[in-house]
Amino acid sequence: MDISLPIDQLRSSCRYAAFLTDPHVLQERLLLSWHCSFFSKKRYRNAFSQIKGSLSEHGFIKPRPMLKHSRREENLSEETISKVTQIGDSGWGISAQIEKLVFHKRYHEALDFFELLECEGDCQLDSSTYDALVTACIGLRSIRGVKRVHNHMVSSGLVLDQYLWNRVLSMHVKCRMMLDARTIFDNMPERNSVSWNTMVGGLVDLGDYLEAFRLFFMMWEENSAADPRIFATMIRASSGLEVISLGQQLHCCALKMGEGDNRFISCALIDMYSKCGSIEDAQFVFDNMPEKTTVGWNTIIAGYALHGYSEEALCMYYDMRDAGVKMDHFTFSIIIRVCTRLASLEHAKQAHAGLVRHGFGLDIVANTALVDFYIKWGRIEDARNVFEGMPQKNVISWNALIGGYGNHGQGIEAVKLFERMVREGMMPNHVTFLAVLSACRYSGLSDCGWEIFESMSRDYKVKPRAMHYACMIELLGREGLLDEAFALIRDAPFRPTINMWAALLTACRIHKNFELGKFAAVKLYGMEPEKLSNYMMLLNIYNSSGKHNEAAAVVQTLKRKGLRIKPACTWIEIKKQPHVFLSGDKSHVQTKEIYQKVDELMLEISKHGYVPERKTLLPDVDEQEQKLRHYHSEKLAISFGLISTSSSTSLQLVQSHRICDDCHTAIKLITMITKREIVVRDASRFHRFKNGTCSCGDYW
């Protein structure tokens, strides 16, 4: 009998009574829901291997990489040796000194004292000193320290009580020494709820969800009255496996045990249902929390953001604020990312102010999110100010700003920042190199790009990936070196990816090499047969090269597959309100004024040499939109922005498709005659238009 029930059935209180049964019956139901006997050794192994294989095929099992811990090689300081000499041979005095150092979080010095004690030999320590040393090892994540302390315990013949057994186990788990931890766990004379929680939690933290479930069922066999915390841990494991049925069964068990109101379980359930794709069930659990904590609010807001419900996430944030719940730096980090997706500058500014007001103005995670937001919406100066004000920066912070300069066409600034990053001792990773190489390709810094590309493996031991090759292909293509770009694809040490062929296709489009462009388009078509833009690009190449029969065949393929390109839309935020425009759109309340402004702009820029483009090679424009070129969504949004803001206000636009040649040319001339700065984020990249030029250098 399967104990899993849909969440809507759990909502009725009368259904809860169905679970008020004997614990042994509940255990039997849980075991039978897996369709095998988990505690028969032979069938247990077979069933579990089948589950593991099934989950592996779907890509569910993704163990986290093990951290590399540095060894401390420095010698003992003279000051430390002097202190030990002053204390003398009193073991009690040395133990007290170790415990005092640990209390003040001076873990290195505490382990230095312990090393001197090891040299003395035959020095006995009591349980409280070992407890302090365990704390020091955990604080430093010192594998060497763990081995020394544990070996000393064993060699000294110390008889460990339950508390110290659990501390030793925790020390190994926290330092990710899971093989040793499992040996200790199996050899423990007695295991309590803390032991199980520690071991199972360590496995879940490392992403070994199947082994965590194996231990959970072993624990359930020994004692079905499990601690509520282990249920929260196993719900996290269900989330990691993305198997909602497991989470539902654990939810049922928690209700049976009377732990439905437990805040840790509730938060874990919200997270699990969100990550497994059921935001409605996550909202149900949140609504039924008797006390909605900060973590609970953060989890449900993050759940909405995860599924793209940005407006709902923002509303939940304001509900949280109105409820008077204390916000933390995670709250603001989530909301800033939501604002990034919504392109809402005003809401992001309010979140920034709240971040400072609540005392998190120096938080590295939230400030990195702010840097990313300001970068993505054209506020490069604000991003730099936030970055420079951070007391500590991690590699993600550097990557965000380097990538931002690159996206806005400021390649030289990006390279300078990269060089400064290296000088200040921050080790670049593969994302850093992607950011700086992208900056070089956007700005056409060929020599600099090749030097950095070659230094990756030579100086930094970072193996170039396909995305780095794509940058170099585009860099060659930007200079018109199409044969060299094709040779780089052909000679790559791995199978060419979609991005590599797309980079070559962009270069062929710009330089009108239709034959090579057709070859690249066919490759893309084969790799992504359901992606509409590949068909459109191939269609445009055939039309431009006069191969109308081939073009007609592509059109027939589109009709047969039922593929139709979605109309391009552009949105702009004015006074905290988003306004969305389609090409030829007449639904806006100010349509008359908008169209009048468009006509005025087109007339004015025609005096400066503007001539409407008659054809396009871009993949995102169909025939109907070409006929409406005069009133493309970008032009309508810009006209509305011009009539709705002061003459000194820059405009921020988001375009769902790649901006077309005609609009790109027109916007450059509009910035020249209006003296306005216009930033457009399209499906390809950022375009920062100012004084008749664009940051992309007319290459996109």
Buried (B, 14 or more C-beta within 10 A) or exposed (E): EEBBBEBEEBEEEEBBEBBEEEBEBBBBBBBBBBEBEBEEEEEBEEBBEEBBEEBEEEEBBEEEEEEEBEEEEEEBEEEBBEBBEEBEEEBEBBBBBBBBBBEEEBBBBBBBBBEBBBEEEEBEBEBEBBBBBBBBBBBBBBBBBBBBBBEBBEEEEBEBEBEBBBBBBBBBBBBBBBEBBBEBBEEBEEBBBBBBBBBBBBBBBBBBBBBBBBBBBBBBEEEBEBBBBBBBBBBBBBBBBBBBEBBBBBBBBBBBBEBBEBBBBBBBBBBBBBBBEBBEBBBBBBEEBEEBBBBBBBBBBBBBBBBEBBBBBBEBBEBBBEEEBEBBBBBBBBBBBBBBBBBBBEBBBBBBEBBEEBEBBBBBBBBBBBBBBBBBBBBBEBBBEBBEEBEEBEBBBBBBBBBBBBBBBBBBBBBEBBEEBBEEEBEBBBBBBBBBBBBBBBBBBBEBBBEBBEBBEEEBEBEBBBBBBBBBBBBBBBEEBBEEBBEBBEEBEEEBBBBBBBBBBBBBBBBEBBEBBBBBBBBBBEBBEEBBBBBBBBBBBBBBBEBEEBBEBBEEBBEEEEEEBEBBBBBBBBEEEEBBBBBBBEEBEBBEBBBEBBEEBBEBBEEEEBEEBEEBBBBBBBEEBBEBBBBBBBBBBBBBBBEBBEEEEBBBBBBBBBBBBBBBBBBBBBBBEBEBBBBBBBBBBBBBBBEEBBBBEEBB
